[in-house]
Amino acid sequence: MEVPNLSYINELSGGDESFKNKLIAIIKTEFPEEKEAYFKNFEAKDFKATAENVHKLKHKISILGLEKSYKVAGSYEDNLNDNNASGYEAFNDILKTITDYLETL
């Protein structure tokens, strides 16, 4: 499995540590909220709302440099839009990887 990284955030910040730290703080705040909404909607079997949650989470996946995981998330989002939960386990593995990574920052 891919390992999250800060390469894109470092590139965006251009060496500005304050800006970099703000970006990381935003991700650390938003990610758990978006993840919670995702699980809530999935448990309610509201696949349309779950697909929207996945779409939002894809941005965090991309920002953390997870290119393969971004593709997995895109496929899962498409499946959810077709009322198909195929990809659930793989996507949850991605969320766990990000959660663990964010705890190290």
Biopython code that builds the backbone (N, CA, C, O; Angstrom):
import numpy as np
from Bio.PDB.StructureBuilder import StructureBuilder

atoms = [
    (1, "MET", "N", (0.840, -1.188, 0.000)),
    (1, "MET", "CA", (0.000, 0.000, 0.000)),
    (1, "MET", "C", (0.878, 1.242, 0.000)),
    (1, "MET", "O", (1.979, 1.254, 0.551)),
    (2, "GLU", "N", (0.363, 2.273, -0.627)),
    (2, "GLU", "CA", (1.081, 3.547, -0.693)),
    (2, "GLU", "C", (1.227, 4.168, 0.698)),
    (2, "GLU", "O", (0.477, 3.862, 1.626)),
    (3, "VAL", "N", (2.197, 5.029, 0.801)),
    (3, "VAL", "CA", (2.435, 5.745, 2.046)),
    (3, "VAL", "C", (2.132, 7.227, 1.829)),
    (3, "VAL", "O", (2.671, 7.838, 0.907)),
    (4, "PRO", "N", (1.282, 7.805, 2.663)),
    (4, "PRO", "CA", (1.007, 9.240, 2.525)),
    (4, "PRO", "C", (2.289, 10.042, 2.706)),
    (4, "PRO", "O", (3.227, 9.610, 3.375)),
    (5, "ASN", "N", (2.304, 11.221, 2.092)),
    (5, "ASN", "CA", (3.471, 12.083, 2.217)),
    (5, "ASN", "C", (3.050, 13.546, 2.097)),
    (5, "ASN", "O", (1.909, 13.859, 1.757)),
    (6, "LEU", "N", (3.983, 14.412, 2.381)),
    (6, "LEU", "CA", (3.720, 15.854, 2.354)),
    (6, "LEU", "C", (4.333, 16.537, 1.134)),
    (6, "LEU", "O", (4.458, 17.761, 1.115)),
    (7, "SER", "N", (4.711, 15.775, 0.129)),
    (7, "SER", "CA", (5.381, 16.361, -1.039)),
    (7, "SER", "C", (4.561, 17.483, -1.672)),
    (7, "SER", "O", (5.084, 18.565, -1.937)),
    (8, "TYR", "N", (3.282, 17.225, -1.911)),
    (8, "TYR", "CA", (2.433, 18.235, -2.551)),
    (8, "TYR", "C", (2.246, 19.447, -1.633)),
    (8, "TYR", "O", (2.265, 20.586, -2.098)),
    (9, "ILE", "N", (2.068, 19.205, -0.348)),
    (9, "ILE", "CA", (1.913, 20.304, 0.605)),
    (9, "ILE", "C", (3.199, 21.125, 0.669)),
    (9, "ILE", "O", (3.148, 22.353, 0.740)),
    (10, "ASN", "N", (4.349, 20.455, 0.643)),
    (10, "ASN", "CA", (5.631, 21.174, 0.632)),
    (10, "ASN", "C", (5.763, 22.021, -0.624)),
    (10, "ASN", "O", (6.251, 23.150, -0.578)),
    (11, "GLU", "N", (5.324, 21.467, -1.739)),
    (11, "GLU", "CA", (5.374, 22.202, -3.005)),
    (11, "GLU", "C", (4.455, 23.428, -2.947)),
    (11, "GLU", "O", (4.846, 24.525, -3.345)),
    (12, "LEU", "N", (3.241, 23.229, -2.450)),
    (12, "LEU", "CA", (2.286, 24.337, -2.347)),
    (12, "LEU", "C", (2.793, 25.440, -1.430)),
    (12, "LEU", "O", (2.630, 26.625, -1.722)),
    (13, "SER", "N", (3.405, 25.049, -0.328)),
    (13, "SER", "CA", (3.829, 26.029, 0.668)),
    (13, "SER", "C", (5.090, 26.783, 0.244)),
    (13, "SER", "O", (5.374, 27.860, 0.767)),
    (14, "GLY", "N", (5.841, 26.223, -0.695)),
    (14, "GLY", "CA", (7.034, 26.910, -1.182)),
    (14, "GLY", "C", (8.023, 27.256, -0.076)),
    (14, "GLY", "O", (8.712, 28.273, -0.150)),
    (15, "GLY", "N", (8.092, 26.420, 0.939)),
    (15, "GLY", "CA", (9.039, 26.665, 2.027)),
    (15, "GLY", "C", (8.481, 27.509, 3.160)),
    (15, "GLY", "O", (9.167, 27.730, 4.158)),
    (16, "ASP", "N", (7.258, 27.982, 3.024)),
    (16, "ASP", "CA", (6.617, 28.783, 4.067)),
    (16, "ASP", "C", (6.054, 27.830, 5.127)),
    (16, "ASP", "O", (4.982, 27.253, 4.943)),
    (17, "GLU", "N", (6.778, 27.671, 6.228)),
    (17, "GLU", "CA", (6.396, 26.722, 7.275)),
    (17, "GLU", "C", (5.039, 27.057, 7.886)),
    (17, "GLU", "O", (4.269, 26.159, 8.226)),
    (18, "SER", "N", (4.748, 28.337, 8.025)),
    (18, "SER", "CA", (3.468, 28.750, 8.601)),
    (18, "SER", "C", (2.311, 28.289, 7.714)),
    (18, "SER", "O", (1.315, 27.755, 8.203)),
    (19, "PHE", "N", (2.457, 28.502, 6.409)),
    (19, "PHE", "CA", (1.415, 28.089, 5.462)),
    (19, "PHE", "C", (1.295, 26.565, 5.444)),
    (19, "PHE", "O", (0.191, 26.022, 5.427)),
    (20, "LYS", "N", (2.431, 25.887, 5.448)),
    (20, "LYS", "CA", (2.441, 24.421, 5.473)),
    (20, "LYS", "C", (1.699, 23.903, 6.707)),
    (20, "LYS", "O", (0.882, 22.988, 6.608)),
    (21, "ASN", "N", (1.983, 24.486, 7.851)),
    (21, "ASN", "CA", (1.335, 24.055, 9.091)),
    (21, "ASN", "C", (-0.166, 24.325, 9.068)),
    (21, "ASN", "O", (-0.945, 23.547, 9.620)),
    (22, "LYS", "N", (-0.578, 25.431, 8.428)),
    (22, "LYS", "CA", (-2.010, 25.730, 8.301)),
    (22, "LYS", "C", (-2.699, 24.676, 7.434)),
    (22, "LYS", "O", (-3.790, 24.213, 7.766)),
    (23, "LEU", "N", (-2.069, 24.300, 6.337)),
    (23, "LEU", "CA", (-2.640, 23.278, 5.464)),
    (23, "LEU", "C", (-2.788, 21.947, 6.204)),
    (23, "LEU", "O", (-3.816, 21.277, 6.101)),
    (24, "ILE", "N", (-1.767, 21.584, 6.935)),
    (24, "ILE", "CA", (-1.807, 20.332, 7.698)),
    (24, "ILE", "C", (-2.908, 20.407, 8.756)),
    (24, "ILE", "O", (-3.636, 19.436, 8.962)),
    (25, "ALA", "N", (-3.031, 21.539, 9.417)),
    (25, "ALA", "CA", (-4.064, 21.701, 10.448)),
    (25, "ALA", "C", (-5.456, 21.574, 9.844)),
    (25, "ALA", "O", (-6.344, 20.975, 10.452)),
    (26, "ILE", "N", (-5.652, 22.129, 8.661)),
    (26, "ILE", "CA", (-6.952, 22.031, 7.989)),
    (26, "ILE", "C", (-7.268, 20.569, 7.685)),
    (26, "ILE", "O", (-8.380, 20.104, 7.934)),
    (27, "ILE", "N", (-6.294, 19.855, 7.150)),
    (27, "ILE", "CA", (-6.507, 18.443, 6.824)),
    (27, "ILE", "C", (-6.806, 17.650, 8.098)),
    (27, "ILE", "O", (-7.710, 16.813, 8.116)),
    (28, "LYS", "N", (-6.052, 17.914, 9.150)),
    (28, "LYS", "CA", (-6.251, 17.176, 10.401)),
    (28, "LYS", "C", (-7.611, 17.476, 11.031)),
    (28, "LYS", "O", (-8.141, 16.652, 11.776)),
    (29, "THR", "N", (-8.175, 18.635, 10.740)),
    (29, "THR", "CA", (-9.502, 18.989, 11.247)),
    (29, "THR", "C", (-10.603, 18.416, 10.360)),
    (29, "THR", "O", (-11.558, 17.813, 10.848)),
    (30, "GLU", "N", (-10.458, 18.612, 9.056)),
    (30, "GLU", "CA", (-11.518, 18.221, 8.125)),
    (30, "GLU", "C", (-11.602, 16.713, 7.900)),
    (30, "GLU", "O", (-12.701, 16.168, 7.798)),
    (31, "PHE", "N", (-10.472, 16.040, 7.821)),
    (31, "PHE", "CA", (-10.474, 14.618, 7.488)),
    (31, "PHE", "C", (-11.337, 13.779, 8.445)),
    (31, "PHE", "O", (-12.172, 13.003, 7.982)),
    (32, "PRO", "N", (-11.157, 13.917, 9.766)),
    (32, "PRO", "CA", (-11.989, 13.095, 10.663)),
    (32, "PRO", "C", (-13.483, 13.396, 10.526)),
    (32, "PRO", "O", (-14.314, 12.494, 10.633)),
    (33, "GLU", "N", (-13.821, 14.666, 10.290)),
    (33, "GLU", "CA", (-15.226, 15.039, 10.126)),
    (33, "GLU", "C", (-15.805, 14.418, 8.857)),
    (33, "GLU", "O", (-16.914, 13.885, 8.868)),
    (34, "GLU", "N", (-15.053, 14.492, 7.776)),
    (34, "GLU", "CA", (-15.506, 13.933, 6.506)),
    (34, "GLU", "C", (-15.592, 12.413, 6.579)),
    (34, "GLU", "O", (-16.495, 11.804, 6.005)),
    (35, "LYS", "N", (-14.648, 11.808, 7.286)),
    (35, "LYS", "CA", (-14.643, 10.353, 7.449)),
    (35, "LYS", "C", (-15.864, 9.913, 8.264)),
    (35, "LYS", "O", (-16.510, 8.919, 7.934)),
    (36, "GLU", "N", (-16.173, 10.648, 9.315)),
    (36, "GLU", "CA", (-17.333, 10.324, 10.140)),
    (36, "GLU", "C", (-18.631, 10.429, 9.331)),
    (36, "GLU", "O", (-19.504, 9.568, 9.439)),
    (37, "ALA", "N", (-18.752, 11.472, 8.533)),
    (37, "ALA", "CA", (-19.946, 11.642, 7.696)),
    (37, "ALA", "C", (-20.042, 10.504, 6.682)),
    (37, "ALA", "O", (-21.133, 10.011, 6.397)),
    (38, "TYR", "N", (-18.908, 10.094, 6.146)),
    (38, "TYR", "CA", (-18.871, 8.978, 5.198)),
    (38, "TYR", "C", (-19.438, 7.705, 5.832)),
    (38, "TYR", "O", (-20.315, 7.059, 5.258)),
    (39, "PHE", "N", (-18.939, 7.350, 7.011)),
    (39, "PHE", "CA", (-19.408, 6.125, 7.667)),
    (39, "PHE", "C", (-20.886, 6.223, 8.046)),
    (39, "PHE", "O", (-21.629, 5.249, 7.929)),
    (40, "LYS", "N", (-21.301, 7.395, 8.497)),
    (40, "LYS", "CA", (-22.705, 7.592, 8.868)),
    (40, "LYS", "C", (-23.615, 7.370, 7.659)),
    (40, "LYS", "O", (-24.625, 6.674, 7.759)),
    (41, "ASN", "N", (-23.260, 7.955, 6.533)),
    (41, "ASN", "CA", (-24.072, 7.807, 5.323)),
    (41, "ASN", "C", (-24.021, 6.385, 4.779)),
    (41, "ASN", "O", (-25.022, 5.879, 4.273)),
    (42, "PHE", "N", (-22.855, 5.732, 4.881)),
    (42, "PHE", "CA", (-22.769, 4.353, 4.411)),
    (42, "PHE", "C", (-23.656, 3.446, 5.255)),
    (42, "PHE", "O", (-24.383, 2.608, 4.722)),
    (43, "GLU", "N", (-23.591, 3.616, 6.576)),
    (43, "GLU", "CA", (-24.416, 2.796, 7.465)),
    (43, "GLU", "C", (-25.906, 3.003, 7.200)),
    (43, "GLU", "O", (-26.706, 2.081, 7.362)),
    (44, "ALA", "N", (-26.274, 4.220, 6.791)),
    (44, "ALA", "CA", (-27.672, 4.522, 6.472)),
    (44, "ALA", "C", (-28.038, 4.035, 5.069)),
    (44, "ALA", "O", (-29.180, 4.181, 4.631)),
    (45, "LYS", "N", (-27.063, 3.459, 4.374)),
    (45, "LYS", "CA", (-27.232, 2.966, 3.002)),
    (45, "LYS", "C", (-27.668, 4.073, 2.029)),
    (45, "LYS", "O", (-28.377, 3.832, 1.052)),
    (46, "ASP", "N", (-27.216, 5.292, 2.338)),
    (46, "ASP", "CA", (-27.460, 6.441, 1.464)),
    (46, "ASP", "C", (-26.244, 6.551, 0.538)),
    (46, "ASP", "O", (-25.324, 7.335, 0.776)),
    (47, "PHE", "N", (-26.272, 5.746, -0.515)),
    (47, "PHE", "CA", (-25.107, 5.659, -1.397)),
    (47, "PHE", "C", (-24.818, 6.959, -2.136)),
    (47, "PHE", "O", (-23.659, 7.244, -2.437)),
    (48, "LYS", "N", (-25.828, 7.742, -2.432)),
    (48, "LYS", "CA", (-25.612, 9.029, -3.106)),
    (48, "LYS", "C", (-24.796, 9.957, -2.196)),
    (48, "LYS", "O", (-23.805, 10.548, -2.625)),
    (49, "ALA", "N", (-25.227, 10.074, -0.941)),
    (49, "ALA", "CA", (-24.495, 10.916, 0.013)),
    (49, "ALA", "C", (-23.110, 10.335, 0.296)),
    (49, "ALA", "O", (-22.142, 11.078, 0.460)),
    (50, "THR", "N", (-23.020, 9.006, 0.351)),
    (50, "THR", "CA", (-21.727, 8.365, 0.582)),
    (50, "THR", "C", (-20.774, 8.671, -0.566)),
    (50, "THR", "O", (-19.591, 8.928, -0.342)),
    (51, "ALA", "N", (-21.281, 8.644, -1.786)),
    (51, "ALA", "CA", (-20.453, 8.979, -2.954)),
    (51, "ALA", "C", (-19.955, 10.419, -2.857)),
    (51, "ALA", "O", (-18.814, 10.707, -3.221)),
    (52, "GLU", "N", (-20.795, 11.313, -2.373)),
    (52, "GLU", "CA", (-20.378, 12.712, -2.191)),
    (52, "GLU", "C", (-19.285, 12.809, -1.129)),
    (52, "GLU", "O", (-18.343, 13.589, -1.273)),
    (53, "ASN", "N", (-19.413, 12.012, -0.059)),
    (53, "ASN", "CA", (-18.370, 11.983, 0.973)),
    (53, "ASN", "C", (-17.049, 11.481, 0.392)),
    (53, "ASN", "O", (-15.988, 12.040, 0.670)),
    (54, "VAL", "N", (-17.122, 10.428, -0.413)),
    (54, "VAL", "CA", (-15.920, 9.879, -1.032)),
    (54, "VAL", "C", (-15.281, 10.935, -1.935)),
    (54, "VAL", "O", (-14.058, 11.076, -1.970)),
    (55, "HIS", "N", (-16.114, 11.666, -2.656)),
    (55, "HIS", "CA", (-15.597, 12.713, -3.540)),
    (55, "HIS", "C", (-14.802, 13.750, -2.735)),
    (55, "HIS", "O", (-13.716, 14.156, -3.149)),
    (56, "LYS", "N", (-15.332, 14.171, -1.605)),
    (56, "LYS", "CA", (-14.620, 15.134, -0.757)),
    (56, "LYS", "C", (-13.325, 14.533, -0.212)),
    (56, "LYS", "O", (-12.286, 15.193, -0.190)),
    (57, "LEU", "N", (-13.397, 13.288, 0.224)),
    (57, "LEU", "CA", (-12.209, 12.637, 0.775)),
    (57, "LEU", "C", (-11.129, 12.422, -0.279)),
    (57, "LEU", "O", (-9.944, 12.369, 0.051)),
    (58, "LYS", "N", (-11.527, 12.299, -1.537)),
    (58, "LYS", "CA", (-10.538, 12.124, -2.617)),
    (58, "LYS", "C", (-9.556, 13.294, -2.657)),
    (58, "LYS", "O", (-8.388, 13.114, -2.998)),
    (59, "HIS", "N", (-10.025, 14.483, -2.311)),
    (59, "HIS", "CA", (-9.133, 15.638, -2.320)),
    (59, "HIS", "C", (-8.016, 15.474, -1.291)),
    (59, "HIS", "O", (-6.862, 15.807, -1.561)),
    (60, "LYS", "N", (-8.364, 14.962, -0.119)),
    (60, "LYS", "CA", (-7.348, 14.724, 0.908)),
    (60, "LYS", "C", (-6.385, 13.629, 0.457)),
    (60, "LYS", "O", (-5.178, 13.711, 0.684)),
    (61, "ILE", "N", (-6.940, 12.604, -0.186)),
    (61, "ILE", "CA", (-6.119, 11.501, -0.695)),
    (61, "ILE", "C", (-5.087, 12.040, -1.687)),
    (61, "ILE", "O", (-3.914, 11.667, -1.642)),
    (62, "SER", "N", (-5.531, 12.904, -2.564)),
    (62, "SER", "CA", (-4.654, 13.499, -3.569)),
    (62, "SER", "C", (-3.595, 14.392, -2.930)),
    (62, "SER", "O", (-2.415, 14.309, -3.271)),
    (63, "ILE", "N", (-4.014, 15.233, -2.017)),
    (63, "ILE", "CA", (-3.092, 16.163, -1.359)),
    (63, "ILE", "C", (-1.996, 15.405, -0.606)),
    (63, "ILE", "O", (-0.871, 15.887, -0.475)),
    (64, "LEU", "N", (-2.338, 14.225, -0.118)),
    (64, "LEU", "CA", (-1.358, 13.426, 0.628)),
    (64, "LEU", "C", (-0.551, 12.504, -0.284)),
    (64, "LEU", "O", (0.114, 11.586, 0.194)),
    (65, "GLY", "N", (-0.608, 12.744, -1.582)),
    (65, "GLY", "CA", (0.262, 12.063, -2.529)),
    (65, "GLY", "C", (-0.080, 10.613, -2.823)),
    (65, "GLY", "O", (0.784, 9.852, -3.259)),
    (66, "LEU", "N", (-1.327, 10.218, -2.590)),
    (66, "LEU", "CA", (-1.728, 8.821, -2.789)),
    (66, "LEU", "C", (-2.401, 8.652, -4.150)),
    (66, "LEU", "O", (-3.627, 8.598, -4.247)),
    (67, "GLU", "N", (-1.590, 8.572, -5.184)),
    (67, "GLU", "CA", (-2.105, 8.532, -6.550)),
    (67, "GLU", "C", (-2.910, 7.269, -6.849)),
    (67, "GLU", "O", (-3.993, 7.352, -7.430)),
    (68, "LYS", "N", (-2.403, 6.117, -6.467)),
    (68, "LYS", "CA", (-3.131, 4.861, -6.705)),
    (68, "LYS", "C", (-4.415, 4.822, -5.883)),
    (68, "LYS", "O", (-5.458, 4.376, -6.362)),
    (69, "SER", "N", (-4.330, 5.287, -4.665)),
    (69, "SER", "CA", (-5.495, 5.308, -3.785)),
    (69, "SER", "C", (-6.560, 6.257, -4.327)),
    (69, "SER", "O", (-7.755, 6.008, -4.167)),
    (70, "TYR", "N", (-6.130, 7.342, -4.967)),
    (70, "TYR", "CA", (-7.066, 8.285, -5.568)),
    (70, "TYR", "C", (-7.879, 7.579, -6.657)),
    (70, "TYR", "O", (-9.085, 7.793, -6.776)),
    (71, "LYS", "N", (-7.212, 6.742, -7.443)),
    (71, "LYS", "CA", (-7.911, 5.992, -8.490)),
    (71, "LYS", "C", (-8.885, 4.982, -7.894)),
    (71, "LYS", "O", (-9.994, 4.809, -8.399)),
    (72, "VAL", "N", (-8.470, 4.320, -6.823)),
    (72, "VAL", "CA", (-9.347, 3.374, -6.131)),
    (72, "VAL", "C", (-10.587, 4.113, -5.622)),
    (72, "VAL", "O", (-11.709, 3.626, -5.762)),
    (73, "ALA", "N", (-10.376, 5.288, -5.031)),
    (73, "ALA", "CA", (-11.485, 6.084, -4.508)),
    (73, "ALA", "C", (-12.424, 6.523, -5.629)),
    (73, "ALA", "O", (-13.642, 6.531, -5.453)),
    (74, "GLY", "N", (-11.865, 6.885, -6.772)),
    (74, "GLY", "CA", (-12.690, 7.292, -7.909)),
    (74, "GLY", "C", (-13.562, 6.159, -8.407)),
    (74, "GLY", "O", (-14.732, 6.367, -8.731)),
    (75, "SER", "N", (-13.008, 4.977, -8.470)),
    (75, "SER", "CA", (-13.763, 3.804, -8.888)),
    (75, "SER", "C", (-14.867, 3.487, -7.874)),
    (75, "SER", "O", (-15.995, 3.165, -8.249)),
    (76, "TYR", "N", (-14.530, 3.581, -6.605)),
    (76, "TYR", "CA", (-15.501, 3.332, -5.536)),
    (76, "TYR", "C", (-16.635, 4.358, -5.599)),
    (76, "TYR", "O", (-17.806, 4.013, -5.438)),
    (77, "GLU", "N", (-16.279, 5.608, -5.833)),
    (77, "GLU", "CA", (-17.289, 6.663, -5.960)),
    (77, "GLU", "C", (-18.251, 6.346, -7.108)),
    (77, "GLU", "O", (-19.465, 6.490, -6.965)),
    (78, "ASP", "N", (-17.708, 5.918, -8.235)),
    (78, "ASP", "CA", (-18.549, 5.537, -9.384)),
    (78, "ASP", "C", (-19.472, 4.388, -9.009)),
    (78, "ASP", "O", (-20.654, 4.403, -9.353)),
    (79, "ASN", "N", (-18.943, 3.395, -8.306)),
    (79, "ASN", "CA", (-19.754, 2.252, -7.878)),
    (79, "ASN", "C", (-20.894, 2.703, -6.975)),
    (79, "ASN", "O", (-22.032, 2.259, -7.129)),
    (80, "LEU", "N", (-20.581, 3.587, -6.035)),
    (80, "LEU", "CA", (-21.618, 4.075, -5.124)),
    (80, "LEU", "C", (-22.716, 4.813, -5.884)),
    (80, "LEU", "O", (-23.897, 4.701, -5.553)),
    (81, "ASN", "N", (-22.321, 5.556, -6.891)),
    (81, "ASN", "CA", (-23.312, 6.265, -7.706)),
    (81, "ASN", "C", (-24.212, 5.299, -8.472)),
    (81, "ASN", "O", (-25.300, 5.667, -8.915)),
    (82, "ASP", "N", (-23.742, 4.053, -8.622)),
    (82, "ASP", "CA", (-24.536, 2.997, -9.255)),
    (82, "ASP", "C", (-25.178, 2.082, -8.199)),
    (82, "ASP", "O", (-25.599, 0.968, -8.507)),
    (83, "ASN", "N", (-25.247, 2.570, -6.950)),
    (83, "ASN", "CA", (-25.807, 1.796, -5.827)),
    (83, "ASN", "C", (-25.095, 0.465, -5.612)),
    (83, "ASN", "O", (-25.723, -0.557, -5.337)),
    (84, "ASN", "N", (-23.787, 0.500, -5.743)),
    (84, "ASN", "CA", (-22.958, -0.684, -5.605)),
    (84, "ASN", "C", (-21.835, -0.338, -4.616)),
    (84, "ASN", "O", (-21.105, 0.632, -4.819)),
    (85, "ALA", "N", (-21.703, -1.123, -3.559)),
    (85, "ALA", "CA", (-20.700, -0.844, -2.527)),
    (85, "ALA", "C", (-19.358, -1.523, -2.793)),
    (85, "ALA", "O", (-18.510, -1.586, -1.902)),
    (86, "SER", "N", (-19.159, -2.027, -4.002)),
    (86, "SER", "CA", (-17.891, -2.669, -4.332)),
    (86, "SER", "C", (-16.751, -1.662, -4.185)),
    (86, "SER", "O", (-16.790, -0.571, -4.754)),
    (87, "GLY", "N", (-15.753, -2.044, -3.423)),
    (87, "GLY", "CA", (-14.621, -1.169, -3.156)),
    (87, "GLY", "C", (-14.605, -0.651, -1.726)),
    (87, "GLY", "O", (-13.688, 0.068, -1.328)),
    (88, "TYR", "N", (-15.617, -1.016, -0.959)),
    (88, "TYR", "CA", (-15.753, -0.544, 0.423)),
    (88, "TYR", "C", (-14.517, -0.868, 1.262)),
    (88, "TYR", "O", (-13.973, 0.010, 1.932)),
    (89, "GLU", "N", (-14.076, -2.119, 1.227)),
    (89, "GLU", "CA", (-12.944, -2.527, 2.063)),
    (89, "GLU", "C", (-11.662, -1.809, 1.664)),
    (89, "GLU", "O", (-10.909, -1.344, 2.519)),
    (90, "ALA", "N", (-11.421, -1.724, 0.365)),
    (90, "ALA", "CA", (-10.203, -1.056, -0.110)),
    (90, "ALA", "C", (-10.207, 0.422, 0.285)),
    (90, "ALA", "O", (-9.179, 0.965, 0.689)),
    (91, "PHE", "N", (-11.362, 1.064, 0.166)),
    (91, "PHE", "CA", (-11.446, 2.482, 0.530)),
    (91, "PHE", "C", (-11.238, 2.657, 2.030)),
    (91, "PHE", "O", (-10.558, 3.589, 2.460)),
    (92, "ASN", "N", (-11.816, 1.776, 2.819)),
    (92, "ASN", "CA", (-11.640, 1.873, 4.269)),
    (92, "ASN", "C", (-10.188, 1.665, 4.668)),
    (92, "ASN", "O", (-9.718, 2.274, 5.629)),
    (93, "ASP", "N", (-9.470, 0.812, 3.942)),
    (93, "ASP", "CA", (-8.037, 0.635, 4.193)),
    (93, "ASP", "C", (-7.283, 1.943, 3.938)),
    (93, "ASP", "O", (-6.361, 2.289, 4.676)),
    (94, "ILE", "N", (-7.680, 2.658, 2.899)),
    (94, "ILE", "CA", (-7.064, 3.954, 2.587)),
    (94, "ILE", "C", (-7.325, 4.933, 3.729)),
    (94, "ILE", "O", (-6.419, 5.641, 4.169)),
    (95, "LEU", "N", (-8.565, 4.968, 4.203)),
    (95, "LEU", "CA", (-8.907, 5.871, 5.307)),
    (95, "LEU", "C", (-8.097, 5.548, 6.551)),
    (95, "LEU", "O", (-7.650, 6.454, 7.255)),
    (96, "LYS", "N", (-7.907, 4.271, 6.824)),
    (96, "LYS", "CA", (-7.117, 3.858, 7.996)),
    (96, "LYS", "C", (-5.665, 4.299, 7.844)),
    (96, "LYS", "O", (-5.053, 4.784, 8.795)),
    (97, "THR", "N", (-5.121, 4.127, 6.649)),
    (97, "THR", "CA", (-3.739, 4.546, 6.393)),
    (97, "THR", "C", (-3.580, 6.043, 6.622)),
    (97, "THR", "O", (-2.607, 6.478, 7.238)),
    (98, "ILE", "N", (-4.525, 6.827, 6.133)),
    (98, "ILE", "CA", (-4.456, 8.287, 6.311)),
    (98, "ILE", "C", (-4.614, 8.650, 7.791)),
    (98, "ILE", "O", (-3.885, 9.492, 8.314)),
    (99, "THR", "N", (-5.566, 8.011, 8.447)),
    (99, "THR", "CA", (-5.787, 8.285, 9.872)),
    (99, "THR", "C", (-4.509, 8.026, 10.666)),
    (99, "THR", "O", (-4.104, 8.847, 11.489)),
    (100, "ASP", "N", (-3.885, 6.892, 10.415)),
    (100, "ASP", "CA", (-2.642, 6.560, 11.122)),
    (100, "ASP", "C", (-1.549, 7.576, 10.813)),
    (100, "ASP", "O", (-0.803, 7.985, 11.703)),
    (101, "TYR", "N", (-1.457, 7.979, 9.550)),
    (101, "TYR", "CA", (-0.432, 8.946, 9.150)),
    (101, "TYR", "C", (-0.642, 10.295, 9.824)),
    (101, "TYR", "O", (0.305, 10.896, 10.333)),
    (102, "LEU", "N", (-1.882, 10.767, 9.826)),
    (102, "LEU", "CA", (-2.168, 12.088, 10.409)),
    (102, "LEU", "C", (-1.848, 12.121, 11.899)),
    (102, "LEU", "O", (-1.524, 13.176, 12.443)),
    (103, "GLU", "N", (-1.938, 10.981, 12.553)),
    (103, "GLU", "CA", (-1.600, 10.917, 13.980)),
    (103, "GLU", "C", (-0.105, 11.109, 14.210)),
    (103, "GLU", "O", (0.309, 11.440, 15.321)),
    (104, "THR", "N", (0.705, 10.905, 13.184)),
    (104, "THR", "CA", (2.154, 11.084, 13.330)),
    (104, "THR", "C", (2.610, 12.518, 13.080)),
    (104, "THR", "O", (3.749, 12.878, 13.377)),
    (105, "LEU", "N", (1.719, 13.324, 12.536)),
    (105, "LEU", "CA", (2.098, 14.714, 12.209)),
    (105, "LEU", "C", (1.952, 15.643, 13.392)),
    (105, "LEU", "O", (2.230, 16.836, 13.278)),
]
sb = StructureBuilder()
sb.init_structure("model")
sb.init_model(0)
sb.init_chain("A")
sb.init_seg("    ")
for serial, (resi, resn, name, xyz) in enumerate(atoms, 1):
    if name == "N":
        sb.init_residue(resn, " ", resi, " ")
    sb.init_atom(name, np.array(xyz, "f"), 0.0, 1.0, " ", f" {name:<3s}", serial, name[0])
structure = sb.get_structure()
